[in-house]
Structures are given as structure tokens and as C-alpha cells.
């Protein structure tokens, strides 16, 4: 089944406006939900690493680094998902710092993997991009304290609403 571009613009625009509104109205709730979503992504990445990536390599050092990264991802992801659900207040801020630390450790382990892969002649461009993204996201989690983080979320919310408006405009002009 193929979805037409006009429906993508319509639903994408509506979803972006709703997401931006949540970011503006309740940045704390958004941050808690964001922590849970990131946690789920980290869990999935951990399982993919353990069960899809590790079996692909024979080098024991490489496999050990990947196993550590996968297990660490699953554990921290579970914390990110369940801690905000069970505890109120600013516990989710602590969880964001833990997620940031996990991302830095993952980036380091990925760097070790990339070094080993480069020796074997495997293309590593995508892995390097992943390392950079992990470091940037981790730094963002560390840099923005609570108040500045909420302001940042609100600013991003405005940008997302504008993007949703552009999507609705494109839907209107595309459908015409």
C-alpha cells in the first residue's frame, strides 16, 4: 500500500503541530516522554547489537566490546523507560544524565569497533556518523540544565509547529 504525498503532508503537519504544542505547553511532560522514547530506542539498539551485529564478527575483542555496548544499552534503556514511570519530580533529569553517560560510553566502544573494522578494510563512514551523533546528543543532555533545557524545548516546539504549518501548507498546495 502506497501512501500519497498529500496524506503524508497532512498527517505529518498535524503530528508536528501537536508535538510542538506539547513541547510549548508542557515541556516537562515532553521531556519525560522523550526520555522514555530514547530509552526504548536504546533498548532496541542494544538488542540489535547483541543479536544481529555480534554474530557477524569473529574477532573476540570486537565481539566483547559489542556485547558490553549491547548489554549496557539494554540496562540503561530499561532505567530510562521505567524510572520516570515510578518516580515523580526531577528523577528524569538524572535519567537524562545517565543516558548521556551511556551514549558517551557507547561512542567510545563504537570508536574501538571502528578502529578494528578500519584495519580489516570495512567501510566505516556510517559508524563514524553514529559516533558523532552519539557524542552530540550526549553533550546536549549534559549542557542544558533544567531551566535552559525547558526554554530550549519550547524553542524547538515553536520550530516544530512552524514545520507542521509548512507541511499543512504543502498539503493544501499539493492537493490543489
N, C-alpha and C positions, 0 to 999 in steps of 0.2 A: 504494500500500500504506500503510495507516494502522497506526501502532504504538500499542498500547493504553497507557493511563496507568500501569497496573500494571507493565508491562515497562519503561517509562521510569523509574519509581521504583526498580525492581530494578537495572537496569543502571547508572543514574545513581548510585545509592547505592554499588554495588560499585566503580565507577570512582572516585568521590570518596574512598572509604576507601583504595583502592590508591594514589591520588595523594597523599593525606595521609600514608600510611605512608612513601612515598618521601621526602616532604618532612621527615619526622621522622628517618628512619634515615640518609639521605644527602643533606643539604641542598646539599652542593657539587655532586653529580651533578645534582640537581634544577635548580640554578642554571645549570649548563652546558646542560642540555636546554631550560630556559626561554629562555636566550639564543638557542639555535638556533630555537626556535619563534617568538620575537619577530622574529628575523632573517627567517624565511620570511614572516611576516605583513608585514614592512616591504618585502620584495621584491615580494610580490603587490600591496601598496598602491602601490608605485612603478610597476609595470606598468599597473595600473588607471588611475592618474593620467595616465600618458603616452598610453595608447591608448584610453581611454574618456572621460576628463574633458577633456583638452586639446583634442580636436577639437570639443568642444561650444561653444568660445568663439572669438570673432573678435578681441577686443582683444589686441593684441600683447604688451603689458606683462603682462597676466593669463596669457597662454599661456607667456611666458618664465618667470614665477615658478613656474607649474605644472610646466614641463619641468625646471627646476632641482630642484624638490622631488622629482619622479619619479626622475630620474637619481641624485640623492643617496640616496634611499631604496633603490634597487636596489644601489648600490655598498656602502653601509653594511650592508644586509641580507646581501649576499654575504659580507662580512667576518664578520658575526655568525654565519653558518652554518658557514663553513669554518675560521675561525681556531681555535675550540675543538676542532675535529676534528684539526687538525695540530699543535697546541702544547699541552703539558701545563702544569700549575701554575696560576698566577694570571692568565694571559693573558686568561681570560674576564672577569675583573673589569675589565680595561682595556677590553674589548669592551663591557661594560655602560656604562661611562662614554662611550664613543664613541656607543653607541645613544642615551644620554641627550642628548648634544650634538646628534645628528641630529634627535631629537624636538623639541628647542628651536628649531632652525633651521626645521624643518617647521612648527612652530606659528607662528613669525614669518611665514613665507611664506604660510601659510594666513590669517593676520591680514591681510596685504596683499590677498589674494584676496577676503576677506570685505569689506574696505573698498570694494573696487572693485565687488563684487556689490551691496552696500547702495546704492551710487549708482544702480544700474540698477533697483532696486526688487525684486530677487530676495530671497526669504526666506532668512535666514542663520542661523537658530536652530541647525540641526544642525551647521553649520560651527563655530559658536561652542562648542558642546558638544565637538566634536572638538579644538578648540584647547585647551580647559580640560583635557581628558583627556590630551592630549599633554604639556602642561606638568606636570600632577600626576605622571604616570608618569616623566617625566624627572627631576623633583625627587626622587622616591622612589629612582631609580637613583643619584643623586648623594649623597643624605643618608645612606644606610645603608652604612657601611663594612663590611668583610668580617665581623668578629665579630658586630656588631649585625645585619647582614644575615642571617647564619645563624640567629641567635636569632629574628629576625622570620619567617624561612621556617618554622622549627619551630612557632612560634605559629600561623601561618597553616595549617600542616599539621594541627595539633590541631583548628582550626576546620573545616577541610575534612573531617576524619574525623567530627566531630560532625554536619556537614551530610549526609555519607553515611549515618550512622546514622539520621538523621531520614528520609532517603529510603527506607531499608530498612523503617523503622517504618511509613511511609506506604504502602509496597508491601504490607506484611503486613496493615495495617488496610483498605487499599483492596481487596485481593484477597479479604478475608474476607466 
